[in-house]
């Protein structure tokens, strides 16, 4: 049975104290109910609310971008969108804000009011994926990269130039109004959504650097929502993710974002569950096979669909979604142009789930040596080496190497990002050492290494060649299921 979560009121403010004025509910299968702000019964014409932001064309656009890109063709129930994930992330970020504010006040006494901090993190979380294009991260790698862009860079433009006027006029969180003179800054929100190691935070106020890991850290409002949501929507049985416990045992200390030592088992469960989802959903063998097929046709398709630098045609980017792309390519089958008909035939195979590439070999590469972040050779380099190891009569076999990287744990030694600290109640100390010992229970960086071919005829030859290149014996278990 669902229960409505408690919403703190501000008794000194008559409007905010009314239990149904200025707030509404969204029913959600993961978080039960999500509060969001709406205009008051006696509205201020100059005020904007979360409803205005949610109803904006840019946020509504996320309804037409699937959360799981190719994986939804493997897990049929995973039809959820970036929109519902963004709303869920907003909710989790707000919970973090209210819990962390007393710690923030002690670490940074000049921090803003609790309602402002709550709304800052909620709005940032709501728009963190606003720049995504069709097929999400695949789109980053196979289209935006050509312009030296990511969805986060595009998101910064949308936040500053298109959503900024609305964001600046938001004056309260679901818990109540901001303190006098407080105003959300779209530039700060745009800066925080960029998950880039070593980025310059020198212009950010100190209180904001403490909160940045809620958006881009080891465990965040983002990944806590998508692990819970994606596993539920896929119907995948995973280990428990104790969201309440993780939030409860998170704190801010002078050193930074900190987890109480008692909360480490909950963190371990979360990281293990996240790793399982990557291995079995996001990097499922069929998901990756579909992505290989998509890469063969995506560039040619996008040159016809959207031959622009997105920064110069944001009006057209607004309409570029999974839905618009898929509906357009369907029309190409009756085109007068041979290239469009060719592409339409390949898209028809993908949409009909006629999987072109079959897995011939699979193994896991583990990072070697003491240095974390060590780069493996590229997939094209491995393809060249494997081709040389094949018998001469087989060296014209069409095959692809696919390498799906997975970093299942935070690196306590990585000082280029925001490190996670541990509070030890026994010693009253805060350091990274307990985390380093604890993380020994989890694997270091892994790469899911697979070979795909057009059929299973040459699986044995490809497996032997791959094993020779990788200096290991092929598994005795079948690899082509």
C-alpha positions as CSV (number, residue, x, y, z in Angstrom):
1,X,0.0,0.0,0.0
2,X,1.4,3.4,-1.0
3,X,1.8,6.2,1.5
4,X,2.2,9.8,0.7
5,X,5.7,11.0,1.8
6,X,5.8,13.7,4.4
7,X,6.4,17.2,3.0
8,X,7.8,19.8,5.4
9,X,5.8,23.0,5.6
10,X,6.8,26.5,6.7
11,X,4.2,27.6,9.2
12,X,5.3,31.2,9.1
13,X,4.3,31.5,5.4
14,X,0.5,31.2,5.0
15,X,0.7,30.1,1.3
16,X,3.4,27.4,1.9
17,X,1.6,26.1,5.0
18,X,-1.5,25.1,3.1
19,X,-1.1,21.4,2.5
20,X,-2.4,21.3,-1.1
21,X,-1.5,24.8,-2.3
22,X,1.5,25.1,-4.6
23,X,2.4,21.4,-4.8
24,X,1.2,18.3,-6.7
25,X,2.0,14.6,-6.9
26,X,3.4,12.4,-9.6
27,X,2.7,8.6,-9.1
28,X,5.9,6.7,-9.7
29,X,6.6,2.9,-9.6
30,X,10.0,3.4,-8.0
31,X,9.5,6.2,-5.5
32,X,5.7,5.8,-4.9
33,X,5.0,9.6,-5.2
34,X,7.1,12.5,-6.3
35,X,6.2,16.1,-5.2
36,X,6.6,19.0,-7.6
37,X,5.8,22.6,-7.3
38,X,2.9,24.2,-9.1
39,X,1.4,27.8,-9.1
40,X,-0.2,28.9,-5.9
41,X,-3.9,29.5,-5.6
42,X,-3.1,33.2,-5.6
43,X,-0.3,33.1,-8.1
44,X,2.5,35.7,-8.5
45,X,2.6,36.3,-12.2
46,X,6.4,36.6,-12.1
47,X,7.0,33.3,-10.4
48,X,7.7,30.1,-12.2
49,X,7.5,26.6,-10.7
50,X,8.8,23.1,-11.4
51,X,5.6,22.5,-13.3
52,X,6.7,25.2,-15.8
53,X,10.1,23.5,-16.2
54,X,8.6,20.0,-16.5
55,X,6.0,21.2,-19.1
56,X,8.7,23.0,-21.1
57,X,9.3,21.7,-24.6
58,X,12.8,20.7,-23.8
59,X,11.9,18.5,-20.8
60,X,8.8,17.1,-22.5
61,X,11.1,16.1,-25.4
62,X,12.7,13.5,-23.1
63,X,9.4,11.5,-23.3
64,X,10.4,10.6,-26.8
65,X,13.9,9.4,-26.0
66,X,14.1,5.9,-24.6
67,X,16.1,5.4,-21.5
68,X,17.7,2.1,-22.6
69,X,18.4,2.7,-26.3
70,X,19.1,-0.7,-27.8
71,X,18.5,-2.8,-24.7
72,X,14.7,-2.3,-25.0
73,X,14.8,-4.7,-28.0
74,X,16.3,-7.3,-25.6
75,X,14.1,-6.5,-22.6
76,X,10.6,-5.9,-24.1
77,X,9.2,-4.2,-21.0
78,X,11.9,-1.6,-20.9
79,X,9.9,1.1,-22.7
80,X,10.5,3.8,-20.2
81,X,11.9,7.2,-21.2
82,X,14.6,9.7,-20.1
83,X,11.7,11.8,-18.9
84,X,10.6,9.5,-16.1
85,X,14.2,8.9,-15.1
86,X,14.8,12.6,-14.9
87,X,11.7,13.1,-12.6
88,X,12.9,10.2,-10.4
89,X,16.4,11.7,-10.2
90,X,14.9,15.0,-9.2
91,X,13.1,13.3,-6.3
92,X,16.3,11.5,-5.1
93,X,18.4,14.7,-5.3
94,X,15.8,16.5,-3.2
95,X,16.0,13.8,-0.5
96,X,19.8,14.1,-0.5
97,X,19.6,17.9,-0.2
98,X,17.3,17.9,2.9
99,X,19.4,15.2,4.6
100,X,22.8,16.8,3.9
101,X,21.9,20.4,4.6
102,X,22.7,20.3,8.4
103,X,26.2,18.9,7.5
104,X,26.6,21.5,4.8
105,X,25.8,24.3,7.2
106,X,28.6,23.1,9.4
107,X,31.1,22.6,6.6
108,X,30.2,25.8,4.8
109,X,28.4,28.2,7.2
110,X,27.7,30.7,4.3
111,X,25.6,28.1,2.4
112,X,22.1,29.1,1.3
113,X,18.8,28.1,2.9
114,X,17.7,24.5,3.0
115,X,14.8,25.1,0.6
116,X,17.1,26.8,-1.9
117,X,19.7,23.9,-1.7
118,X,16.9,21.4,-2.1
119,X,15.6,23.2,-5.2
120,X,19.0,23.7,-6.7
121,X,19.7,20.0,-6.6
122,X,16.2,19.1,-7.7
123,X,16.4,21.3,-10.8
124,X,19.9,20.2,-11.6
125,X,18.8,16.6,-11.4
126,X,15.7,17.2,-13.5
127,X,17.8,18.7,-16.4
128,X,20.9,16.5,-16.1
129,X,20.0,14.5,-19.2
130,X,18.3,17.4,-21.2
131,X,20.9,17.3,-24.0
132,X,20.5,13.7,-24.9
133,X,19.8,12.8,-28.6
134,X,18.2,9.7,-30.0
135,X,19.9,6.5,-28.7
136,X,21.4,8.5,-25.9
137,X,25.0,7.5,-25.2
138,X,25.3,5.8,-28.6
139,X,24.4,9.1,-30.1
140,X,27.3,10.8,-28.2
141,X,29.8,8.3,-29.5
142,X,28.5,8.1,-33.1
143,X,27.4,11.6,-33.9
144,X,28.2,14.3,-31.3
145,X,31.8,13.1,-31.0
146,X,32.4,14.3,-34.6
147,X,31.7,17.9,-33.3
148,X,33.7,17.4,-30.1
149,X,30.5,17.4,-28.1
150,X,28.7,15.3,-25.5
151,X,25.0,15.4,-24.4
152,X,26.2,17.3,-21.4
153,X,27.7,20.0,-23.4
154,X,24.5,20.3,-25.4
155,X,22.6,20.3,-22.1
156,X,24.6,23.3,-20.9
157,X,23.4,25.3,-23.9
158,X,19.8,24.3,-23.3
159,X,20.0,25.1,-19.6
160,X,21.6,28.5,-20.1
161,X,19.9,29.7,-23.3
162,X,16.5,28.1,-23.3
163,X,15.5,27.1,-19.8
164,X,17.5,29.9,-18.0
165,X,14.6,32.4,-17.8
166,X,12.3,29.9,-16.2
167,X,14.9,28.6,-13.8
168,X,15.7,32.1,-12.5
169,X,12.1,32.7,-11.6
170,X,11.7,29.6,-9.5
171,X,11.4,30.8,-5.9
172,X,10.6,27.8,-3.8
173,X,11.0,24.0,-3.3
174,X,8.3,21.6,-2.4
175,X,9.3,22.3,1.2
176,X,8.8,26.1,1.1
177,X,10.2,29.4,-0.2
178,X,13.8,30.4,-0.6
179,X,15.3,32.9,1.8
180,X,15.2,36.6,0.8
181,X,17.5,37.4,-2.1
182,X,18.2,33.8,-3.1
183,X,18.0,33.0,-6.8
184,X,18.9,29.9,-8.9
185,X,21.8,30.5,-11.3
186,X,21.4,28.5,-14.6
187,X,25.2,28.9,-15.2
188,X,25.9,27.0,-12.0
189,X,23.4,24.3,-12.8
190,X,25.0,24.0,-16.3
191,X,28.4,23.6,-14.8
192,X,27.4,21.0,-12.3
193,X,25.8,18.6,-14.9
194,X,29.1,18.3,-16.7
195,X,30.6,15.0,-15.5
196,X,34.2,15.7,-16.5
197,X,37.2,14.7,-14.4
198,X,39.5,17.6,-13.5
199,X,37.1,20.3,-14.5
200,X,37.7,23.8,-13.1
201,X,35.5,24.4,-10.1
202,X,37.4,27.5,-8.9
203,X,34.5,29.9,-9.7
204,X,31.9,27.8,-7.8
205,X,31.0,28.8,-4.2
206,X,32.4,26.4,-1.6
207,X,29.0,25.1,-0.6
208,X,28.3,24.0,-4.1
209,X,31.5,22.0,-4.5
210,X,30.5,20.0,-1.4
211,X,27.2,19.0,-3.1
212,X,28.6,18.3,-6.6
213,X,29.0,14.5,-5.9
214,X,25.2,14.2,-5.5
215,X,25.1,14.8,-9.3
216,X,28.5,13.3,-10.3
217,X,30.0,11.0,-7.8
218,X,30.4,7.4,-6.8
219,X,26.7,7.0,-6.0
220,X,24.4,9.8,-7.1
221,X,20.8,10.8,-7.5
222,X,21.3,9.8,-11.2
223,X,22.7,6.3,-10.8
224,X,20.6,5.4,-7.8
225,X,17.5,6.1,-9.8
226,X,18.5,4.4,-13.0
227,X,19.7,1.2,-11.2
228,X,16.4,0.9,-9.4
229,X,14.3,2.0,-12.4
230,X,16.0,0.0,-15.1
231,X,16.1,-3.2,-13.2
232,X,12.4,-2.9,-12.3
233,X,11.4,-2.0,-15.9
234,X,13.5,-4.8,-17.4
235,X,12.1,-7.3,-15.0
236,X,15.6,-8.3,-14.0
237,X,16.0,-9.8,-10.5
238,X,18.9,-7.9,-8.9
239,X,20.3,-7.6,-5.4
240,X,18.8,-5.0,-3.1
241,X,19.5,-1.3,-3.4
242,X,18.9,0.3,0.0
243,X,18.3,3.9,-1.0
244,X,17.1,4.9,2.4
245,X,20.2,3.5,4.1
246,X,22.6,5.1,1.6
247,X,21.1,8.5,2.0
248,X,21.0,8.1,5.8
249,X,24.7,7.2,6.1
250,X,25.9,9.9,3.7
251,X,27.3,13.1,5.3
252,X,29.4,16.1,4.4
253,X,32.6,16.7,6.3
254,X,35.3,19.3,5.9
255,X,37.1,16.8,3.7
256,X,34.1,16.5,1.4
257,X,31.4,13.9,0.4
258,X,31.6,11.2,3.1
259,X,29.9,7.9,3.9
260,X,29.6,6.6,7.5
261,X,31.5,3.3,7.8
262,X,28.2,1.6,8.8
263,X,26.8,2.5,5.3
264,X,29.6,0.7,3.4
265,X,27.7,-2.6,3.1
266,X,24.8,-0.7,1.4
267,X,27.3,0.9,-0.9
268,X,28.8,-2.5,-1.8
269,X,25.3,-3.9,-2.6
270,X,24.6,-0.9,-4.8
271,X,27.9,-1.1,-6.7
272,X,27.4,-4.9,-7.2
273,X,23.9,-4.4,-8.5
274,X,25.0,-1.7,-10.8
275,X,27.8,-3.9,-12.1
276,X,25.3,-6.7,-12.7
277,X,23.1,-4.4,-14.7
278,X,26.0,-3.3,-16.9
279,X,27.0,-6.9,-17.6
280,X,23.5,-8.3,-18.2
281,X,21.4,-5.4,-19.5
282,X,23.4,-2.5,-20.8
283,X,26.2,-4.7,-22.2
284,X,24.0,-7.7,-23.0
285,X,25.4,-9.6,-26.0
286,X,22.4,-8.9,-28.2
287,X,22.3,-5.3,-27.2
288,X,25.9,-4.9,-28.3
289,X,25.2,-6.8,-31.5
290,X,22.4,-4.4,-32.3
291,X,24.8,-1.5,-31.6
292,X,27.4,-2.9,-34.0
293,X,24.7,-3.0,-36.7
294,X,23.6,0.5,-35.9
295,X,27.1,1.8,-36.2
296,X,27.3,0.6,-39.8
297,X,24.3,2.8,-40.8
298,X,24.0,5.5,-38.2
299,X,26.5,8.0,-39.8
300,X,24.9,7.8,-43.2
301,X,21.4,8.1,-41.7
302,X,22.3,11.1,-39.6
303,X,23.8,12.9,-42.7
304,X,20.4,12.7,-44.2
305,X,18.4,13.4,-41.1
306,X,20.4,16.0,-39.3
307,X,23.4,17.3,-41.3
308,X,24.1,20.1,-38.8
309,X,26.3,21.1,-35.9
310,X,23.6,21.0,-33.1
311,X,24.9,24.2,-31.6
312,X,23.9,26.1,-34.7
313,X,20.5,24.4,-35.1
314,X,19.0,24.0,-31.7
315,X,15.6,24.6,-33.2
316,X,16.0,21.4,-35.2
317,X,17.6,19.6,-32.3
318,X,14.5,20.1,-30.3
319,X,12.6,17.8,-32.7
320,X,15.3,15.2,-33.0
321,X,14.3,12.2,-30.9
322,X,14.1,8.4,-31.1
323,X,10.5,8.8,-32.3
324,X,11.3,11.3,-35.1
325,X,14.3,9.3,-36.2
326,X,12.5,6.0,-36.4
327,X,9.4,7.4,-38.1
328,X,11.6,9.1,-40.7
329,X,13.7,6.1,-41.6
330,X,10.5,4.0,-42.1
331,X,9.5,6.3,-44.9
332,X,12.8,5.7,-46.8
333,X,11.7,2.2,-48.0
334,X,9.6,3.9,-50.7
335,X,12.2,6.6,-51.5
336,X,13.3,7.3,-55.1
337,X,16.9,7.4,-53.8
338,X,18.8,4.0,-53.7
339,X,20.9,5.0,-50.7
340,X,17.8,5.7,-48.6
341,X,16.2,2.5,-49.7
342,X,19.4,0.6,-48.7
343,X,19.4,2.3,-45.3
344,X,15.7,1.6,-44.8
345,X,16.3,-2.1,-45.4
346,X,19.0,-2.2,-42.7
347,X,16.7,-0.2,-40.3
348,X,13.9,-2.7,-41.0
349,X,16.2,-5.5,-39.9
350,X,17.0,-3.7,-36.6
351,X,13.3,-2.7,-36.0
352,X,12.3,-6.3,-36.8
353,X,14.9,-7.6,-34.4
354,X,16.6,-9.5,-37.1
355,X,20.0,-9.6,-35.3
356,X,22.7,-9.4,-38.0
357,X,25.8,-10.1,-35.9
358,X,26.1,-13.3,-33.9
359,X,28.5,-13.7,-30.9
360,X,31.3,-16.1,-31.6
361,X,33.5,-15.5,-28.6
362,X,33.3,-13.8,-25.2
363,X,35.6,-13.2,-22.3
364,X,36.4,-10.6,-19.7
365,X,39.6,-8.6,-19.7
366,X,40.8,-7.4,-16.3
367,X,43.0,-4.5,-15.8
368,X,46.6,-5.5,-15.1
369,X,49.3,-3.7,-13.2
370,X,49.1,-1.2,-10.4
371,X,47.9,1.8,-12.3
372,X,44.2,2.2,-12.6
373,X,42.8,3.7,-15.8
374,X,45.2,1.7,-17.9
375,X,44.0,1.8,-21.5
376,X,43.4,-1.4,-23.4
377,X,44.3,-1.5,-27.2
378,X,41.4,-0.4,-29.4
379,X,38.9,-2.9,-30.9
380,X,40.3,-2.2,-34.4
381,X,43.8,-3.1,-33.1
382,X,42.5,-6.4,-31.8
383,X,40.7,-7.0,-35.1
384,X,44.0,-6.7,-36.9
385,X,45.8,-9.0,-34.5
386,X,43.1,-11.6,-34.6
387,X,43.0,-11.6,-38.4
388,X,46.7,-12.4,-38.5
389,X,46.1,-15.3,-36.2
390,X,43.4,-16.9,-38.4
391,X,44.4,-19.6,-40.9
392,X,45.1,-18.0,-44.3
393,X,41.9,-19.4,-45.8
394,X,39.9,-17.7,-43.1
395,X,41.4,-14.3,-43.1
396,X,38.6,-12.8,-45.1
397,X,36.0,-13.7,-42.5
398,X,33.7,-10.7,-41.7
399,X,33.9,-10.2,-37.9
400,X,33.9,-7.4,-35.4
401,X,35.5,-7.0,-32.0
402,X,33.4,-5.3,-29.4
403,X,34.8,-4.0,-26.1
404,X,32.4,-2.8,-23.4
405,X,34.3,-1.1,-20.5
406,X,33.0,-1.4,-17.0
407,X,34.5,0.5,-13.9
408,X,32.5,-1.2,-11.1
409,X,34.0,0.8,-8.2
410,X,35.2,4.3,-7.4
411,X,38.9,4.9,-7.2
412,X,39.9,6.3,-3.8
413,X,43.3,7.4,-5.2
414,X,41.8,9.4,-8.1
415,X,42.3,13.0,-7.1
416,X,41.1,14.4,-10.4
417,X,37.5,13.8,-9.5
418,X,35.5,14.3,-6.2
419,X,36.8,11.5,-3.9
420,X,34.6,9.7,-1.5
421,X,35.6,9.7,2.2
422,X,34.7,7.4,5.0
423,X,33.8,8.4,8.6
424,X,35.0,5.9,11.2
425,X,32.9,6.3,14.4
426,X,35.5,4.4,16.4
427,X,38.4,6.8,15.7
428,X,36.2,9.8,14.7
429,X,38.5,10.1,11.7
430,X,37.7,10.8,8.1
431,X,39.9,9.4,5.4
432,X,39.9,7.3,2.2
433,X,41.8,4.4,3.6
434,X,38.8,2.4,4.9
435,X,37.2,2.7,1.4
436,X,40.4,1.4,-0.3
437,X,40.3,-1.7,2.0
438,X,36.6,-2.1,1.5
439,X,36.8,-1.9,-2.3
440,X,39.2,-4.8,-2.5
441,X,36.0,-6.9,-2.4
442,X,35.0,-5.5,-5.8
443,X,36.8,-6.1,-9.1
444,X,38.8,-3.3,-10.7
445,X,38.1,-2.0,-14.2
446,X,36.9,-4.7,-16.6
447,X,36.2,-4.9,-20.3
448,X,33.6,-7.3,-21.7
449,X,35.5,-8.6,-24.8
450,X,33.4,-10.2,-27.5
451,X,33.8,-11.2,-31.2
452,X,30.8,-11.1,-33.5
453,X,30.5,-12.7,-36.9
454,X,27.7,-13.0,-39.5
455,X,27.1,-16.6,-38.6
456,X,28.4,-19.3,-36.3
457,X,30.4,-21.2,-39.0
458,X,33.8,-19.9,-37.9
459,X,33.3,-19.7,-34.2
460,X,36.0,-22.2,-33.4
461,X,38.6,-20.4,-35.6
462,X,37.8,-17.0,-34.2
463,X,37.9,-18.3,-30.6
464,X,41.3,-19.9,-31.1
465,X,42.7,-16.8,-32.7
466,X,41.3,-14.6,-30.0
467,X,42.7,-16.8,-27.3
468,X,46.1,-16.7,-28.9
469,X,46.0,-13.0,-29.1
470,X,44.8,-12.6,-25.5
471,X,47.2,-15.3,-24.3
472,X,44.6,-17.4,-22.7
473,X,42.7,-20.7,-23.3
474,X,39.2,-20.5,-24.6
475,X,36.4,-21.4,-22.2
476,X,35.2,-25.0,-22.4
477,X,31.7,-23.7,-22.1
478,X,29.8,-22.7,-25.3
479,X,30.3,-19.1,-26.3
480,X,27.8,-18.8,-29.1
481,X,24.5,-19.0,-27.2
